[in-house]
Amino acid sequence: MDCVEYFISCEIFKEILECVQYLHESKPQIIHRDLKPENILIVKNVRNGRFLKLCDFGLATVHDKRIHDRTSQKHTPDIGDYRYVALEILAIIHGNK
């Protein structure tokens, strides 16, 4: 990876983080739960050459603390692709808390 490719990769990663931050800071909070390369769209844009979008919110949950605290089921058992799931989620699934 040359310097230009590295810079572009960092910019794309920064945009992905900004998308996730926006979802997590929204009211109520939205948790995507299936973030992977296939769910990131990069569209050409006249202004800066690209525009990044997150897609496939099929496993997303809306995290409203008022509702979350009153229900016994916090999230559906579904998770996204095992290749991209967080290690702490795998530990919970396999009982290694």
Beta strands, then each sheet from edge to edge (+ up, - down):
strand 1: 29-31
strand 2: 40-43
strand 3: 51-54
strand 4: 61-63
sheet 1: 1+ 4-
sheet 2: 2+ 3-
end
